[in-house]
Every structure is written in structure tokens, then in C-alpha cells.
Amino acid sequence: MPTGSSRIDGLLAQLRSQADSDLLVRGRFGLEKESLRVAESGGIALTPHPRVLGSPLTHPHITTDYSEALLELVTPPFSRFSEALDCLEGLHLHVHDRLEKEFLWATSMPCILAGGDAIPIARYGSSNPGLMKYVYRVGLGYRYGRTMQVIAGVHFNFSLDERFWPMYQRLLGEQGSLRQFRDHHYMGMVRNLQRYGWIIPYLFGASPAVCSSFFADKEPDLLVFDDSTYYEPYATSLRMGDIGYQNRKEEGMGIKASYDDLSSYVHSLARATRTPCPAWESIGVKVDGEYRQLNTHQLQIENEYYSSVRPKQICADMETPAHALQERGIEYVELRSLDVNAYHPLGVDEIQLRFLHIFMLYCLLRESPVISCTERKEIDRNFIWVAQQGRDPLLKLQRGDRAVLFLDWAGELLQAMQPLAQLLGEQSNDARYPSALKIQQQKLNDASLTPSGCMLEEMREKGEGFYQFARRLSREHWRYFAGRTRDAEFSEQLDRLATLSLMQQKELENTDDESFDAYLARYFAGQIGDGASEC
């Protein structure tokens, strides 16, 4: 059994006998789902973000990510998975009804691309906040290229019921500030989600292949599936592998966030937003009167640092993410490693969410020592190996000072979660918790049951390349939404929010009374000071 199983078993026994274990079931669950708008021709949509959907700058639920064509649908947090999924479906239906001669792409990896220059960068109007979002994206394009920025994903936002924390503090017999206790244990969860996060691309990775147009004139280090598709035979999530937007992109530039505690995390990222980087200095900031990036620092802003999991706090106006975390602590944890589920119209299903709930609680309850520089390298390598070779039955991961079979370690991990899944099922009177875990265990026994395995097998059976496969599923999802019953009240609410968001954007533009240069200076003046050292 993995180290930590006895601790969790003991905690679960205490929760059953001494505390309200029902609080483990309760929590807040939110979803963020990205989807490319695609033209009927099969290429990325070149049209502006539909005005009928509102302003992507100020709309709380319908916005854009990197590209004008990369929609992002955001649910508020709910107490039930079903509510979050219902809301996500309502957002999809609303968008579906307002797109003209376009549809949403069903996979994480994009449709046919005509090179990075043909990818439209998202725009947010002429206000200073809108210009800052746009220039930040221009900078990402110069720094990393536009192509990787249109890879889509699903983010799962999770927080425990606030009543859990005082109960858990009493159970552990720990003293001190409740906020510090909560932040300490959320950061422990974050570290463990990194340690064991390689299980996510294996179980849910759905990007083992990619359209050859993704690489333009470059020759990728991948195998040829057919004349339009590259792939890796055992890949689970190329999105999270070498061709995706990963932390290792910044290796050699001194950027590596510290997860020792919340203060170290905050200060390590804040420092990177003030540390000059020679590679980015060569790009320039304002060239011929046009901004190319917000600054020449290692990170333009904290969000540029990619991570599979982030501690989060809601930001106030003009507040940086680091400052929000420092002032008010961790509000929730964002898991960012989910590929879009190509086989589900919403890109995610309730079985996945139930397993993620079990997994995140497991990562909270087991011990979580700080991550050494050596372990950090192991974590990064293990994740990449599973993303690119996860279904190879002989794959080994590094576990401390020894190499272990992935299947053995993954089996131990899922086995260690069984008591927790059982308790959640008992407390919620819902057998779907242990059932969700059992379904994931079956994927270890048979890799063809994984989404990535299913995709490649189906592509072979139907004689399809990646593009043909993804387009077919995209059209199937379009027909699914066309046949669903609409919630008229919810749709009317979204129409009102669209109108309101456009008014809010206009008000921001009309009331701006300072230059963009001054606005940026004021924003970055609010950053916090240096802190602990990094690896």
C-alpha cells in the first residue's frame, strides 16, 4: 500500500466515530470549459466573439481564453455535481442557439489551422482592463507562439464546506488561526495533486493524436498515423505533453513556483513578474507605438505560469492573484489537467467529477511533505511520461530512489482510495462514488477502456484521421444540443447578462481617464514583495 494509507484509514475512522463525516461529502464544485468555435469549412472561426453572447470582458459565465475563437464557459460553484453540469449544459445550449454557421469543437486538440498568424487573438474593447487582457495575449503569442494557446481543456474548481475546517482542526488537535490551518492543508492538497496528478492524463486524457496542421512547416517528434495526423501509440494526453503549454517552457529562466506554503508560492510567482528576462527583452515592449507584451519580465502576470493545479482566491478590481491570496487566503483549488472529454457533449461527465472529488480529498487527507528540488524534477518527468506513454504496459515512473511500474503504483493509489470512496458513498447514500472508482480501476486492467485508447481504436476502425474523427464527434454533439429542451428562464437570464455585460464594458471605456501606460504602472505597483527562495 502507498505510504499514507494507514494515516487516511485512521482519519476516516475518527471521522466516523468522533466527527461529522458528512462534511466530507459537502463542498463547492465549479467548472470551466474551453471550446473552439469552428467554421463550417472546418477551420478555426475568424469571426469576432458573437455580440449576442455579451462582452467577454465582463460576462461572468461566457468569455474567451487566448483566442477570439476560444470560448470559455464558466459555471458558478454549486453544492452538487448535477447542478454544475446542468448549468454547463444550459450555457452550451445558449451558445449553440446563437452561433451562425459555426459549431463547437469536441476535442482538446484544435481543428485545421493555417499557422499561428491566422489565429485571432481575443479582444476585450478599448478600456484599460480590456487592453491589458489583449496585450497579455499578444505577449503570449510572441513568447510561445499562438498555436499552443488554442488547445482547450476543462478546469475543475473545488472547495470544502467551510464547516469542515474547524471540525478537521479539532480532529487533528492543531492550534492557531483557522485561516492558516485551512491554507496549510489546501497547500498540502496542491502538493499531493502534483505528486499523483499523473493519474489524471491516464484515466481521462483524450488527446493521443493531433492534426498535422498544428505543426505548420515543422516536423514534430511524433509518429505518422495517416497523411493528416500525428500521434503516439501509447499517448494519453499530448495536450499535457511536449507540445502543450507546460512549466518546462520556462526552464533555464529561473521560474519554478514554490509550493512549500502559501507565502512561498505567492512570493515566488510575484518575484517572477518583476525579474527581467533577456529572452523576452529581445521582443521589446512597445515597438513602433504598439505593445508586444506587458513587460519583459519572466512572467508578464502570475497567470502566465502554467501549472496543472492552482490555489485560487477571487480577485478584486486591480488586484493581482498573488495579492488576493496573500490578503484572504485560499478560496478554492483549481485542477487544470483535464482534457476535453471528446465522447461527452459537455466535455466532462459526472463519473469524472465523482472520481476527482475522491482524489482531491485523498490528496488532502494524506501527509504531504514539502517538495524538494529532486522531487520537483521527478514530478515533472512522471507527468510527461504518462501524458506521452501512459498506456505502455512497461512504463515505469520514478518513485523516490527507484523506478516502479506505472500500473503497480496507479493500482496502489486507487486501492488506497477505496475506503474514502466507500465512506463518501455511505454518507451521501449514493453508490456512484465507489462505482466511479471501480470504473477507473477497470481502465488500469484494460488500457483500451481509457478515452485515449478508445479514440485511437475508433480512428483505426473507421479509417479516420484526427480531424475527421473530431469533426464527426463535433457534429454529433451539435445534433445532441439541437435536440435538447431549453430552459427558457435560464436563457433569458443569460440574455440579460449579455446586455448588462456590454453596458458594463461601455461604461469602463467611457470612464477611463488615464493612459494605458499609467494604468499598467498602477496595476504593477500593487504587487507584493520578495519571499522565500526557489529551486
N, C-alpha and C positions, 0 to 999 in steps of 0.2 A: 504493500500500500504506500502511496506517496506520503512523505513527511507532512505532518499536519492533520492527518485523518483522525488520529486519536484526540487531538485538541477539538476538532469540529464535533466529533461524536460526544465529547464531554459537554461542550457548549449546548448542543441540541438537547441533551438530557437535562441540563439545567433549565433551559428554556421551557421544556415540557413541565418540569416539576415546580419551578420557582417563579416563573415569569409568564408574561403574556406572549406566547409564541405566535399568536395570531398576527402580531405586528410585523413578523417577517413577510407575511403574505401581502400586507398592505404596502403601498408605495405610490409613486407617481411615474407614469410611463408616457413618454412623448416620442414622436417620430419625425425625422426629416428625410425626405426622399427626393433625389435628383433625377430628372428625366430630360433627355434631349428632345427638343422639337425638331421633327424631321419633315421635309417637304415630300410631296407625293413622288417626286423623282428619285427619292432615296438618299439624298444628300442633306446635310445639316441645313435647317431653315435659316434663311438670310433676312427674314422679315423682323421688324422690331418686336419687342415684347408686346403682346396684344394689349392695347389700351383698355379694352373692356375688362381685363383682369386687374386693372388698377396699377398703382405705382409700385415697382419692385423695391423702391427705397423705403416706403412707409407702410406697405401692406403687411400685416402680421402673419399671414398664412401662405401667400403666393408671392414668391420673389424669384430672383435669379442668382445663380452662382457665378462662375467665371464668365461664361458666355451669355450673350443676349438670348441665345437659343437654349441655354441650360436652365430649365425651370427647376425651382426648388419648392416643394410643398411641405409646409411646417404645421404640425398639429400642436395645440397646447398640451400640457401634461394632463393625463387622466388617471383615475384610480383603477381602471380596468383596461386590459388589453383590447377587449372588444370595442370599447369606446374610442380608443386611439385609432384602431383600424377602420371603424365606421366613419370617423372624421376624415381619415386619409382617403377613403373611397369617395366621400362627398366632395372632397377637393378635386379628385380625379374627374369625377362626373362633371363638375362645374367647368373645369378646363376643357374637357372633351367637347362639351356643347358650344364652346366659344372659339375653338380653333377652326380656321378656314383652310381646307386643302392641306392640312398638316396632321400628324399624329405623333404620339409619344413613343420613343424608342424603348424596347423591352429589356435591354441589357446594359450592363455597366460600360462595356467597351463600345465605342461610338460607331455610327453608321459610316458611309462612304465620306471621306474627307478629301479636300482638294488642296491640302497643305495648310500650315499654320496661319499664313496671311489671310486665308479665306474664312477663318473662324472669327465671327463678330464678337468683340469684347462687350460685356454688359455695360449699359449706360443707365445713369440714375438722375439725369437732369442737371441743371446749371447751378444748384445750390452748392455751398462749400462741402457739406456732408456727401452729396451726390458726386461731386468732382473727386473727392478723396477716395471713394469706393472705386471710381473708374480708373484713376491714376494708379492705385494699388494694383489693379488687374493689368494695366499696361506694363507695370513693373514686373509682374509675374511672367508676362509674355517675354520680355527681354531677358529675364534671368533664366527661365527654364524652358521656354518655348510654349506656344499656345496649345499644341496638340494634347499633351498630357492633362491639360486643365479641363478638357471636356469629357474625361472619364467620370461616370456617375456612380454614386453609392447611396447607401442608406445609413443614417445615424440613429442610434437608439439611446434616448435620454432617460436616465433612471435616478430616482432618489428614494430613500426610505421614508416612511411615515415619520414625521418629526417626533412622535411619541415613542418611537423606537429608541432614540438616542439616550434619554435619561434612564430608561429601563436597562439598556445594554451597559451603560456606565455603572449602574448599581450592581448588575450581574458580575461584571469584571472586577468590582471593588476598586475602581480607579477614582482618584480625586481630581480637583481642578475645574477649570472652565469647561462648560458643556460645549461651547463652540470649538475650543481647542481639541477636545475629545473627538468631536464629530469630524473636524478637519483631519486629525491624525488618522482616524480609521478609514475615512474616504481615500486618503493618500495611500494607505496600505492596500485598499482595494485596487487603486490605479496601478500600483506596482505589480500586484499579482495578475491583473488583467494583461499586463505586458509580458510577465513571465510565462503565462499559459495561454496567451492570446493566439498562438499558432493553431489552436484547436478550431478557431473560427473559420479561417480560409479552407481548412479541410472539410468541415461539416457544411459550410454554406457558400464556399467560393463558387462563382458561376461565370468565370472568365478564363477558360483554358485556351481560348483561341481569339484571334483578332483579325480584322480586315487588313489586308496588305496596304491599303491606302493610309493607314495610321502612320506608316513609316516614311511616306513620300518617297524620296530618292535614296533613303538609307537602307542598308541591308541589315536586318536585325539578327541577333544571335538566337534565332528560333528555327524550328523545323517548318518545312512547307507541307501544309495539309492538302491544298489544291492551288490552282493558279490565282486564287483571290484571298487566300487565308494562310496565316502563320499560326503555329500552335506549339505546345509542348505536350508530349504524350501523357505525362503524369501531373501536369499543372492543375492547380485548383483555382488560383486567383492571380492571373497575370496583372490585374489591376493593382494588387498589393506587392508585386514582384519588381523586377528590374526596370520595367518600362513605366511604372507608376510613379506618383509623386511621393517620395519617401524621405525620411530623415537623412539617409546616407547621401542624398544630393548635397548636403551641406558639410559632409565630412571633409576635413582638411581646412575648414574655415573657422573652426573653434566653436561651433554651435552644437551643444548637446545639453538638453534640459536636465536639470537635477530633480529627481523625484524623492529625495531624502525626506522632505517635509514640505508643507505648503509654502513657507517662506523661501526656501531654497529654489523651489520651482518658479515662483513669481520673480525672484531676483535674477535667476539665470536667463529667463526669457526677456525681462526688461533690459538687462545688460546688452543682449544681442541686438536690441533695437537702437542702441546708441554706439555700438562698436563699428568703426569703419571697416569696410571690406574692399581690398584692392580690386577683386574681380568685378565688383559692382560699380566701383568708381570709374572703370573704363567705359561704362554705359553712359554715364552722365545723369544729371537730374533734370535740368531744364535745358533743352537743346533747341536753338532757333525759336525760342519762346514757347515751346511745347514740353510739358512734363513727360519724362520717360519712366520715372519711378518716384516714390515719395522721398527717398533718401538713398544714400549709398551704404547704408549700414548692413550688417549681417542679415538682419530681418527688417523689412520695412515697418511691419507691425507684428505683434505677438502671433496673430493667427497664421502668419506665413510659415511658422514652424509646424510641419506636419507630424502628427502622432496618431497612432491607432486608437488612443483613448485620451480624453482631456478632462481635468476637473474644471467645472464651469460655475460662473456666477453671472447673473443678469447685469448688464452694463447700463448705467445711467447715461444721459446725454454728455458727450465729450469725455467719457471715462474710458480708459484703456482696460482690457480684460485683466491685466495684472493688477491694476489698482482696485478693480472691483473685487477680486479675490482677496487682496490684502485687507480691504476695508470690511468685507462682510462674510468672508469665508466661502466654503464650497456649498453651492446650492444643489448641484446635481452632477452626475458623471455622464459624459458623452462617449459612447462606444462607436467608433467610426470605421470599423473594419468589415462591415457587411457589404458584400456585393449586392447589386440589384438581383432579386430572385426572378430569373427570366421566365419561370413557369407559373408565376402568380401575377395577375393584373396589377396588384398594388406594389409589387416588388418585394414584399415581405408577408409572412403569414403568422398566424397565432402560435403554431408549433415552434417556430423560431423564437418568438418573443418569450414563450414559457421557458424554453431552454436557457435563453440569455438571462432571464430572471434567476434561475437556479445557479448559473455560472457566476453571475456577478455577486450573489450572496455568498457563494462558496469562496470567492476571492476576498470578500470582506471578512469572513469568519476565521479563515486560516491565518497563521502567523505570516508576517510579511517583512522580513529584514530589508534594510536599505540595499540598493543595487550598486554593487561595486563596478569599477570600470571594466573588469574582466567579464562580469556577468552581463553588463550592458552589451558588449560585443556578442556574447552568446545569444542574448535575446534577439538582437537584430538579425543574426545569421539564421537562427532557428525559424524565425518568421518567414524570411525569404526562402529558405529551403522548402518549407511546407507550401508556400504560395506557388513555387515553381515545380516541385517534385512530390507533392504531398501524397499522391496515390501510388507512388512507388513502394511496393511491399518491403523493400530492403532499405528504405530511407532511415537514416539514423540522425538523431539530434544530439547536441551537446548538453549534457546534464552535469554541471559541475566539472569534475575532472575526468569524466568518462563519456563515451558515446553510447547511446541507447537507441534501440529500435523505436521509431515513432509510434508504431502500432502498440507496442508494450506500454509506453509512457501514456499515450492517449487512453488506452484501456484502463490503466490505473486511475487516471484523472476522472474519467466518467464513473468508475466504480465508487470512487470516494464521494461522488455527488449523490449517490443513491439514497443515503439516509436523509439528506436535505430535501431531495425531491419527494420522498415519502412523507416527510413532515409537512411540506407545503401542500401536498395533496390532502392530507388529513385535516389541516387547519382550514383549508378552503373548501373542503368537501368536494374536491374536484380531481378526478383520476387523470386528468390531462397533464398534470405535472409529471408524475412518474412515466406516463406514456410518452411525453416529449423526450425524456431522457432515453427511454428504450429505443426510440426511433433513431436517435443519434448513435447509440451503441451498435445498431444494425449496420450503420454506414461503415463502422470500423471493420465489421466482419465481411462486408462486401463493398468495395470502393465504387462499384458501378452504380450504387444507390445514391452517391453524392451528386449534387447538381452538376458539377464539372464532368463527372463520369457520364451522367445521363446526356449531357449536351453533345459530347464527342461521339457517343454511341449513336445518338439520333442523327447527327450530321452525316455519319458514315452510312447509316441505313437508308437515308433519304437522298444521298448523293448531293448534299448541300454544303457550300462553304459557309463561313461565319455570317456574312452579310445576308445570304438567302435565309439561313436559319433564323437570324434575329428579326429580319423583316417579316417573315411568316408569323412569328410569335407576336410581334408588334401589331400586326393586323388582326390576329385573334383577340388580343386584348382590346383593340378598338371595337371589335364587334361585341365583346363582353360588356363594355361600358355603354354601347348603343342600346343594349337590351335591358339595362338595369333601370329600376324605378327610381325616380328622382325625389329627393326631399325638398319640396318647393320652398319651405320656410328657410332651410339652410342655404339654399341657392340665393334666395332674396337677401339673406343676411350678408352673403359674400358680395353680392352686387352693391349693397350699401357700403360695405367696407372698401370696395374698389373705388367708388365715388369719393368717399371720405379720404382715402389714401392719396388720390390725385389732388384733392384740395389741400391736404397737408403738404404735399411736395411743392405745390404752387406757393403756399404761404412761406415755406422755407426760402424759396427762390426770391420772393418779393421782399422779405425782411432781412436778407443778407446785407450787412453794411460794412463788411471788412473784406480785404483782399484774400485770395486763396493762400498766398504766402503767409499772411498774418494768422489765418485760421490754422494752418499746419503748425506754425510756431507755437500757438496757444495750446493745440492738442498735445504736442510732444513735450511741452513744458510741464504737463501734468503727470509725467512718468515718475516712477519711483526709483530709489537709489540702488546701488550695488548690494550684493549679498554674498552668499557662500560660493565657494569655488566649484568648478565643473570638471568632468572627466576630460 
